[in-house]
Amino acid sequence: MMQASEVRKKFSQVEQSIHQAAQACQKSQSASSEIKASVENLDKQSNETKAKLQKSEDEASIRQYVDELDVLVDKCKNACDKDGKIDQETKNAVNKASKELSDLKLQLH
């Protein structure tokens, strides 16, 4: 298991990618309101997860927080994959956030 401080450091990179995905989605002309709301919720939840990680040293809790966020990022990614009209920048940003979070999740398990 990674040290909690290392998890927090890696999570800050994930959080930045999620925030970039939210920015790309908000400025997108082609993203549906459902996708925009989903990615906005993901961004909000990543901020809450960061706050939880700052307070936690417990491995099981840390894994749970990351797993919960991974479910949301998967929903966003799936919604983008199903939407044939979404612009590539938004889709790429969401995919990047998903990959980074999945990589962190794999390191935790």
N, C-alpha and C positions, 0 to 999 in steps of 0.2 A: 504494500500500500504506500502511496505517495504521502509525504508529510503534508499536513494541513496548509502550511505556508506555500508549498509548491503547488498545491491544488488551487489556492487563491490566486497565485500568480498566473497559472495557466487559464483559470477561469476569467481573469480580466481580459485576456486575449479573445476568448470566446464571447464575452460580453461586448467587446468592441465590434466584433463581426456581426453580432445580433443587432447592435445599434446601427451599423452601416446598412444592414438589410432593411431595417425599419425606415431609415432615411430614403433609401432607394425606392422602397415600396410607396412611401408617401408622395414622392415626386413623380411616380409613375403615372402615366396617362392610361395605361392599359390594365393595370392591376384592378381586380374587382374589389368592391367594398368589403366583401367577405375576406379576401386575402389581406387587404389593408388592416382590417380589424384584428385578424388572426396574428399578423406580424407585430402589430402594435401591442397586443396582449403579451406576445412572446417577449418583447422589449421590456415591458413593465415587469413581467415575471423574472426576467434575468436580473433586474435591479433588486428585486426582493430576494432572489437566490443569493446574490452577492452579499447582501446584508446578513443573511443567515449564515453564509460561509465565514464571514468575519467573526462571528460569535462562536463557531463550532470547532471543536477539536475531535469530536467523535466520528470515527470512520464510517459507521453505519449511517449516521445522519447525513454526512457529506455525500455518500453514495446516493441516498434517497433524494436529496435536493437536486443532484445532477440528473438522476433518472427521471424525476418529475419534469424537469425542463426539457429533457430529451423527448418526452412524449409530445410536448407542445411544438418543438422544432420539427418533429416528424410530421405533425399535422400540417404545418405551414409548407413544408417541402412537398408533401403529397398534393396539397391544394395547388401549388405552383405547377407541379408536374401535370396535373389534370387540366389546367387552364391553358388552352392553346393560344390565347391572345396576349399572355403576359410578356413583357419585354425581357430581353436576355439579361440586361443589367440586374434587374430585380431577381430573376430566377437564379443567376449566378451568385448573388449576395446571400440569398436564402440557402442555397446549396453549400456555400462556404461555411456559413454558421452551423449548418447541420453537420458537416464533416468534422469541423473542429470540436463540436460538442461530443460527437460520437467517439472521436479519438480520445478525448478526456475520459469519457465513460469507460472505454476499454482499458485505459490505464488504471482506473479505480477498481475494476473487477478482476 
